[in-house]
């Protein structure tokens, strides 16, 4: 079977949907499927091209058995709506052109958001008369509306029309959380074509002892209890709350906070830290995926925060499971489905989104109680092995595509 994936973001970009599609594409290639990915030239989240040959409108290469088709995009660091729109629409146009000239696939898979990437894939699928599978990692445009990113009624109506068209014309829809099945079915979509597959993670049978892994933290911090946030520094993450948490613990000199990553809010956060005199926070530039695990392994605990917005009740932040796979005690400040899952499995600590006192209490409980950290670490690894192992999830994803393809052939 020939499968073509539309994913605007793709490694080395540090974006969860890209990592998921990379894992799935490699799985397909290992299972003797002909698979290609149409993705933009890497530039996220800094908004600067990683590859110096970005000026080539199209470029293709084979990597790990997968045909990677880079297409031109206007880079964006998401600091303005105009830059973001140009970034999304440039991918939509260039991916459409590329999708029309590559060898005809049997199935097209498109991950959304960005919703424009999925729209490009749908148009290609219609024109080339092939099956279309929609992968929904976030409910758009509802998420953007609730975050205040989109206010124009006209724009909202257009995006809602695109959303409905994607749902209506998709042969199968794969979603990131169980709650998304309810949300999308309420929009008139049959549950029979909705499937839950979360972002998976690699789970090793044994953890390497931290002593055998280089400690990436500053030398004078290596003996301290490190509270780690690693990921996008954007509006949705609500990191100003974490700055206030750090400020409330500034007199506890055995605790230090590390923010690792980049994003549109990073310079603003840097200014807030300086203005408030919060000296127990270290800001670290983004590091490659293979190096971020060093920060995970040597952290006392990690944070997965989001703003207190209703739509986030239906998300599973993928970073949560990356941390769990390495046994990192994790504090999740996200209301809703993820909170219920973690509480029921005792695989982390859940706090109310943007609740400074709750974060502080959770951090202190992990700081003083090594047995609690050990219990959470064990439960977390048990959970991800059972429910979030990427090998099992990739197989399930493949079966959905294969079943639909075989049915059509008959």
C-alpha positions in Angstrom: 0.0 0.0 0.0 1.2 3.5 -0.8 0.6 6.0 2.0 1.2 9.8 1.8 1.2 11.8 5.1 0.7 15.5 5.2 2.3 16.9 8.4 3.4 20.5 8.3 5.7 20.0 11.3 8.2 17.1 11.3 11.5 16.3 13.1 13.9 17.9 13.8 11.1 20.4 14.7 10.1 19.9 18.4 6.4 19.4 17.8 4.4 16.4 19.1 2.3 15.7 16.0 5.5 15.7 13.9 7.1 13.1 16.2 4.0 11.0 16.1 3.9 11.0 12.3 7.6 10.3 12.1 7.2 7.3 14.4 4.2 6.0 12.4 5.9 6.6 9.0 9.0 4.6 10.1 6.7 1.8 11.4 4.9 1.7 8.0 8.3 1.5 6.2 9.5 -1.4 8.4 6.2 -3.2 7.5 7.1 -3.0 3.9 4.6 -0.2 3.0 5.5 2.6 0.6 5.3 5.8 2.7 6.0 9.4 2.0 5.7 12.6 4.2 5.0 16.1 2.9 6.4 18.5 5.5 7.7 22.1 5.6 11.3 23.0 5.8 12.1 22.9 9.6 11.8 26.3 11.3 9.6 25.8 14.3 9.5 27.2 17.0 12.3 29.8 16.5 10.9 30.8 13.0 14.4 30.3 11.5 15.2 27.7 8.9 17.3 24.8 10.2 18.3 23.8 6.7 20.4 26.2 4.7 18.8 24.9 1.4 15.4 26.2 2.3 15.4 28.3 -0.9 14.8 25.1 -2.9 11.0 25.1 -3.3 10.8 21.3 -3.1 13.4 18.8 -1.9 13.0 15.0 -1.4 15.2 12.5 0.4 14.9 9.0 1.8 15.4 8.6 5.5 14.8 5.4 7.5 12.8 4.0 4.6 10.5 7.0 4.4 10.4 9.5 1.4 10.6 12.9 3.1 9.3 15.7 0.8 10.2 19.1 2.2 8.2 22.0 0.7 8.7 25.7 1.1 7.0 27.6 3.9 7.2 31.2 5.1 8.8 30.7 8.6 7.1 31.9 11.7 7.8 32.0 15.4 4.1 32.5 16.1 4.6 36.0 17.6 1.9 37.5 15.4 -1.3 36.3 13.7 0.0 37.5 10.3 3.2 35.5 10.5 1.2 32.4 11.6 -1.3 32.8 8.7 1.5 33.2 6.2 3.2 30.1 7.6 0.1 28.0 7.4 -1.1 29.2 4.0 2.3 28.8 2.4 2.4 25.2 3.5 -1.1 24.7 2.2 -0.2 25.9 -1.3 3.2 24.2 -1.6 2.0 20.9 -0.1 -0.9 20.9 -2.5 1.4 21.3 -5.5 3.7 18.6 -4.2 0.8 16.3 -3.4 -0.4 16.5 -7.0 2.9 15.6 -8.6 4.2 12.8 -6.4 3.3 9.2 -7.3 -0.4 8.6 -6.7 -1.0 7.1 -3.2 -3.7 4.7 -2.1 -4.4 6.6 1.1 -3.6 10.1 2.3 -3.3 10.8 6.1 -3.3 14.4 7.3 -2.7 15.7 10.8 -4.4 18.8 12.1 -3.8 21.4 13.4 -2.9 23.3 11.4 -6.3 22.9 9.8 -4.9 24.3 6.5 -2.5 21.3 6.2 -5.5 19.0 6.4 -7.4 21.1 3.9 -4.6 20.8 1.4 -4.5 17.0 1.9 -8.3 16.7 1.5 -8.3 18.6 -1.9 -5.4 16.4 -3.1 -7.3 13.3 -2.0 -10.5 14.4 -3.8 -8.7 15.4 -7.1 -6.7 12.2 -7.1 -9.6 10.0 -6.0 -7.9 8.4 -3.0 -8.9 7.6 0.6 -8.5 10.4 3.2 -7.8 9.8 6.9 -7.9 12.8 9.1 -5.8 12.9 12.2 -7.0 15.4 14.8 -4.6 16.3 17.6 -6.5 19.4 18.7 -10.1 20.7 18.0 -9.7 23.6 15.6 -10.8 26.4 15.3 -12.4 26.0 18.8 -9.0 26.0 20.6 -7.9 29.1 18.8 -11.2 30.9 19.6 -11.0 30.1 23.3 -7.4 31.2 23.5 -8.4 34.5 21.9 -6.2 34.0 18.8 -9.2 34.4 16.5 -11.9 37.1 17.0 -13.2 37.8 13.5 -16.7 36.3 13.0 -16.0 35.9 9.3 -12.8 34.1 9.9 -14.4 31.8 12.5 -17.2 31.0 10.1 -14.8 30.1 7.3 -12.7 27.9 9.6 -15.8 26.2 11.0 -16.9 25.4 7.4 -13.4 24.0 6.7 -13.6 21.9 9.9 -17.0 20.5 9.0 -15.8 19.7 5.4 -12.9 17.8 6.8 -15.1 15.7 9.1 -17.7 15.1 6.4 -15.2 14.0 3.7 -12.8 12.0 5.8 -13.2 8.2 5.4 -11.8 7.7 8.9 -10.9 10.2 11.7 -8.3 9.5 14.3 -8.4 11.6 17.5 -5.9 12.2 20.4 -8.3 11.7 23.4 -11.5 9.8 24.1 -13.2 13.2 24.8 -12.6 14.3 21.3 -14.8 11.5 20.0 -17.7 13.0 22.0 -16.9 16.6 20.8 -16.7 15.6 17.1 -19.7 13.3 17.2 -21.7 16.2 18.6 -21.0 18.0 15.3 -22.9 15.3 13.4 -20.1 12.9 12.7 -20.8 9.1 12.9 -18.9 7.5 15.8 -18.3 4.5 13.5 -15.5 6.4 11.7 -14.0 7.9 14.9 -11.0 6.2 16.5 -8.9 7.1 19.6 -5.2 6.9 19.2 -3.1 9.1 21.5 0.5 10.1 20.9 2.7 7.2 21.8 6.2 7.1 23.4 9.1 4.8 23.4 9.2 2.7 26.5 12.4 0.8 27.4 12.3 -2.3 29.6 15.0 -0.9 31.9 15.9 2.6 32.9 19.5 3.6 32.7 20.8 4.7 36.1 21.1 8.6 36.2 24.7 8.2 37.3 25.5 6.8 33.8 24.0 9.8 32.1 25.7 13.2 31.9 24.0 15.8 34.2 23.1 18.8 31.9 22.3 21.2 34.8 24.7 23.9 36.0 27.3 22.6 38.3 26.1 24.6 41.3 22.5 23.3 40.7 23.3 19.6 40.4 22.9 18.9 44.1 19.5 20.8 44.2 16.0 19.5 43.6 15.3 20.6 40.0 11.8 21.5 38.9 11.8 21.1 35.1 9.6 22.6 32.4 10.6 21.5 28.9 8.6 22.4 25.8 7.0 25.3 23.9 7.0 28.7 25.7 3.7 29.8 24.3 0.4 31.5 25.5 -1.3 28.1 26.1 1.2 26.9 28.6 0.6 29.7 31.0 4.2 29.8 32.2 3.7 33.1 34.1 1.9 31.0 36.7 5.0 28.9 37.1 7.1 32.0 37.5 4.9 32.9 40.4 5.3 29.4 41.9 9.1 29.8 41.7 8.8 33.2 43.3 6.9 31.7 46.2 9.7 29.1 46.7 12.6 31.6 46.3 13.6 31.2 50.0 14.0 27.4 49.6 17.6 27.5 48.2 17.6 23.7 47.7 15.0 24.0 44.9 15.7 25.4 41.4 13.5 25.8 38.3 14.6 25.2 34.7 12.7 26.3 31.6 14.1 24.5 28.6 12.8 25.4 25.1 11.7 28.3 23.0 8.5 29.9 21.7 6.7 33.2 21.1 6.4 34.1 24.8 10.0 33.4 25.8 11.2 37.0 25.6 8.2 38.2 27.5 8.8 35.6 30.2 12.4 36.6 30.4 11.2 40.2 31.2 8.7 39.0 33.8 11.4 37.0 35.6 13.8 40.0 35.6 11.1 42.5 36.7 9.9 40.2 39.6 13.5 39.3 40.6 12.9 35.6 40.5 16.5 34.3 40.7 15.7 30.6 41.0 14.7 30.2 37.4 17.2 29.2 34.7 16.2 29.7 31.0 17.8 27.3 28.6 17.7 27.3 24.8 16.1 24.4 22.9 18.1 21.2 22.8 17.8 18.2 20.4 15.3 15.5 21.4 18.2 13.0 22.1 19.6 15.5 24.6 16.4 16.6 26.4 16.2 13.1 28.0 19.3 14.1 30.1 17.3 16.9 31.6 14.4 14.5 32.2 16.4 11.9 34.0 18.2 14.3 36.3 15.1 16.3 37.2 13.6 16.1 40.7 10.1 16.5 39.1 8.7 18.0 35.9 5.7 20.3 35.2 3.1 20.0 32.4 1.1 23.2 32.7 -1.7 24.7 30.5 -4.0 27.7 30.8 -7.4 27.2 32.5 -9.3 27.1 29.2 -12.3 24.8 28.7 -11.2 23.2 25.5 -8.0 21.9 27.2 -10.1 19.6 29.3 -10.1 17.2 26.3 -6.3 17.1 25.6 -3.6 14.7 26.6 -0.3 16.8 26.5 2.1 14.4 24.9 5.0 15.6 27.0 3.3 14.0 30.0 3.9 10.5 28.6 7.5 11.2 27.5 8.3 12.1 31.1 6.4 9.1 32.4 8.2 6.7 30.1 11.5 7.8 31.9 9.9 7.6 35.3 10.0 11.3 36.0 7.6 12.4 38.8 5.3 14.8 36.9 2.9 17.5 38.1 0.2 18.1 35.6 -1.7 21.4 35.7 -4.4 20.5 33.2 -8.1 20.1 34.1 -10.2 17.3 32.6 -9.4 13.9 31.0 -5.7 13.8 31.7 -6.4 14.6 35.4 -8.8 11.7 35.7 -6.4 9.3 34.1 -3.5 10.3 36.3 -5.5 10.2 39.5 -7.0 6.8 38.8 -3.5 5.3 38.1 -1.6 7.3 40.7 1.0 8.0 38.0 1.5 11.7 38.8 0.2 14.6 40.7 -2.7 16.7 39.3 -3.3 20.3 40.2 -5.9 22.8 39.1 -4.7 24.8 36.1 -3.0 28.1 37.0 -3.3 27.4 40.8 -0.1 28.7 42.3 -0.7 27.3 45.8 -1.5 23.8 44.4 1.7 23.7 42.3 3.7 24.8 45.3 2.2 22.1 47.6 2.7 19.4 45.0 6.4 20.4 44.4 7.1 20.4 48.2 5.4 17.0 48.6 7.8 15.5 46.0 10.8 17.4 47.3 10.4 16.0 50.9 9.1 12.5 50.1 11.4 10.2 48.1 9.0 7.2 48.6 6.2 9.2 46.9 8.6 10.0 44.0 9.5 6.3 43.6 5.8 5.2 43.7 4.8 7.8 41.1 7.7 6.8 38.9 6.8 3.1 39.0 3.1 3.7 38.3 3.9 6.1 35.5 6.0 3.6 33.6 3.4 0.9 34.2 0.8 3.2 32.6 2.7 4.1 29.5 3.8 0.5 28.9 0.2 -0.5 29.0 -1.6 2.3 27.2 0.9 4.6 25.4 3.6 2.4 23.9 4.1 3.7 20.4 4.7 0.2 18.9 1.2 -0.9 19.9 -0.4 2.4 18.8 1.3 2.4 15.4 0.0 -1.1 14.8 -3.5 0.0 15.8 -3.3 3.0 13.4 -2.1 0.8 10.6 -4.9 -1.6 11.1 -7.5 1.3 10.8 -6.0 2.4 7.5 -5.5 -1.2 6.2 -9.0 -2.3 7.1 -10.5 0.7 5.3 -8.2 0.2 2.3 -9.1 -3.5 2.0 -12.8 -2.8 2.3 -12.6 -0.3 -0.6 -10.7 -2.8 -2.7 -13.4 -5.4 -2.3 
